[in-house]
């Protein structure tokens, strides 16, 4: 029996349109569900309640978020740091800003202090920031409608 010789492998084209469509749908889903404002929050911090609290008027310029815990430590980049050691981290922030041709005074330091933390610790944290050249501050609180 004679066999027919093939001229080579058959060419098949794969339609990639459905795969690309699903990929873009997944990307769109994750972009819409990701909440960037909660990316800098920490469950260990319970903000104080205030009737005077109001939402921010706009996005902070060059934000640096510092979260003060009840034990006096500051959460910086997700890690607890002693209050007396935060100056070194702020010095690094200052160097990075200067190397990017930005003034440290243009940065906004967002202070999220636990409502049970010492007022003196908040003042000390702001003082350290000022010594490093940071001048803009935003203090976070939760709005209390009951009062």
C-alpha positions as CSV (number, residue, x, y, z in Angstrom):
1,X,0.0,0.0,0.0
2,X,1.4,3.3,-1.0
3,X,1.5,6.2,1.4
4,X,1.0,9.7,0.6
5,X,4.0,11.9,1.5
6,X,3.1,15.1,3.5
7,X,4.7,18.3,2.5
8,X,5.2,19.4,6.1
9,X,3.2,20.2,9.3
10,X,-0.1,21.7,8.8
11,X,-0.4,25.4,9.7
12,X,-3.0,26.3,12.3
13,X,-3.9,29.8,13.3
14,X,-5.0,30.4,16.9
15,X,-7.5,33.3,17.4
16,X,-6.1,35.2,20.4
17,X,-8.9,37.7,20.6
18,X,-10.9,36.0,23.4
19,X,-7.8,35.6,25.5
20,X,-6.8,39.3,25.1
21,X,-10.4,40.3,25.8
22,X,-10.5,38.3,29.1
23,X,-7.1,39.8,30.1
24,X,-8.3,43.3,29.6
25,X,-11.5,42.5,31.6
26,X,-9.4,41.2,34.5
27,X,-7.2,44.3,34.4
28,X,-10.2,46.6,34.4
29,X,-11.8,44.7,37.3
30,X,-8.7,45.0,39.5
31,X,-8.2,48.7,38.7
32,X,-11.8,49.5,39.6
33,X,-11.8,47.4,42.8
34,X,-8.4,48.5,44.2
35,X,-8.9,51.3,46.7
36,X,-5.7,53.3,46.9
37,X,-6.9,55.4,49.9
38,X,-6.9,52.3,52.1
39,X,-3.5,51.3,51.0
40,X,-1.9,53.6,53.6
41,X,-4.3,52.7,56.4
42,X,-3.4,50.3,59.2
43,X,-5.9,48.4,61.4
44,X,-3.7,49.0,64.5
45,X,-4.7,52.7,64.4
46,X,-8.1,53.8,65.6
47,X,-8.5,57.4,64.5
48,X,-10.1,59.8,67.0
49,X,-13.7,60.9,66.4
50,X,-14.4,64.6,65.7
51,X,-17.3,66.8,64.5
52,X,-14.8,69.1,62.8
53,X,-13.3,66.4,60.6
54,X,-13.9,66.9,57.0
55,X,-12.7,65.2,53.8
56,X,-9.5,66.3,52.2
57,X,-10.0,69.0,49.6
58,X,-7.8,67.4,47.0
59,X,-4.9,64.9,46.7
60,X,-1.9,65.6,48.9
61,X,1.3,66.6,47.1
62,X,4.1,64.2,47.7
63,X,2.4,62.5,50.6
64,X,4.4,60.8,53.4
65,X,2.1,58.9,55.8
66,X,3.1,58.4,59.4
67,X,0.9,56.5,61.7
68,X,1.4,56.9,65.5
69,X,0.4,53.9,67.6
70,X,-0.6,54.0,71.3
71,X,2.8,52.6,72.4
72,X,4.6,55.6,70.9
73,X,5.9,53.8,67.8
74,X,5.4,55.1,64.3
75,X,4.3,52.9,61.5
76,X,6.4,53.9,58.5
77,X,6.2,51.9,55.2
78,X,4.3,49.2,57.1
79,X,6.9,48.7,59.8
80,X,6.8,50.0,63.4
81,X,9.7,52.4,64.1
82,X,10.5,54.0,67.5
83,X,9.6,57.7,67.6
84,X,13.2,58.6,68.4
85,X,14.4,56.7,65.2
86,X,11.9,58.2,62.7
87,X,14.3,61.1,62.0
88,X,16.6,58.9,60.1
89,X,13.8,57.6,57.9
90,X,12.6,61.2,57.3
91,X,16.2,62.2,56.4
92,X,16.1,59.4,53.7
93,X,12.8,60.8,52.4
94,X,14.3,64.3,52.2
95,X,17.4,63.0,50.3
96,X,15.1,61.2,47.8
97,X,13.0,64.3,47.3
98,X,16.0,66.5,46.7
99,X,17.5,64.0,44.2
100,X,14.2,64.2,42.4
101,X,14.5,68.0,42.3
102,X,11.6,68.5,44.8
103,X,11.7,70.5,48.0
104,X,10.9,68.7,51.2
105,X,8.7,71.7,52.2
106,X,6.4,70.8,49.3
107,X,5.6,67.3,50.7
108,X,2.5,66.7,52.8
109,X,3.1,64.7,55.9
110,X,-0.1,62.8,56.8
111,X,-0.3,62.0,60.5
112,X,-2.7,59.3,61.5
113,X,-2.4,59.2,65.2
114,X,-4.4,56.7,67.3
115,X,-7.0,58.4,69.4
116,X,-5.5,56.8,72.5
117,X,-2.0,58.0,71.8
118,X,-0.3,60.7,73.8
119,X,-0.7,64.2,72.5
120,X,2.9,64.9,73.4
121,X,4.0,62.1,71.0
122,X,2.0,63.7,68.2
123,X,3.8,67.0,68.9
124,X,7.2,65.3,69.0
125,X,6.5,63.6,65.7
126,X,5.6,66.9,64.1
127,X,8.6,68.6,65.6
128,X,11.0,65.9,64.1
129,X,9.3,66.4,60.7
130,X,9.8,70.1,60.9
131,X,13.5,69.7,61.9
132,X,14.0,67.6,58.7
133,X,12.4,70.4,56.5
134,X,8.8,69.2,56.2
135,X,6.3,72.0,56.7
136,X,2.9,70.8,55.5
137,X,0.8,68.5,57.8
138,X,-2.6,66.8,57.6
139,X,-4.0,65.3,60.8
140,X,-6.5,62.5,60.2
141,X,-9.7,61.9,62.2
142,X,-13.0,60.2,61.7
143,X,-16.2,62.3,61.4
144,X,-18.5,61.9,64.3
145,X,-22.1,62.7,63.3
146,X,-23.6,61.8,66.7
147,X,-22.5,65.0,68.5
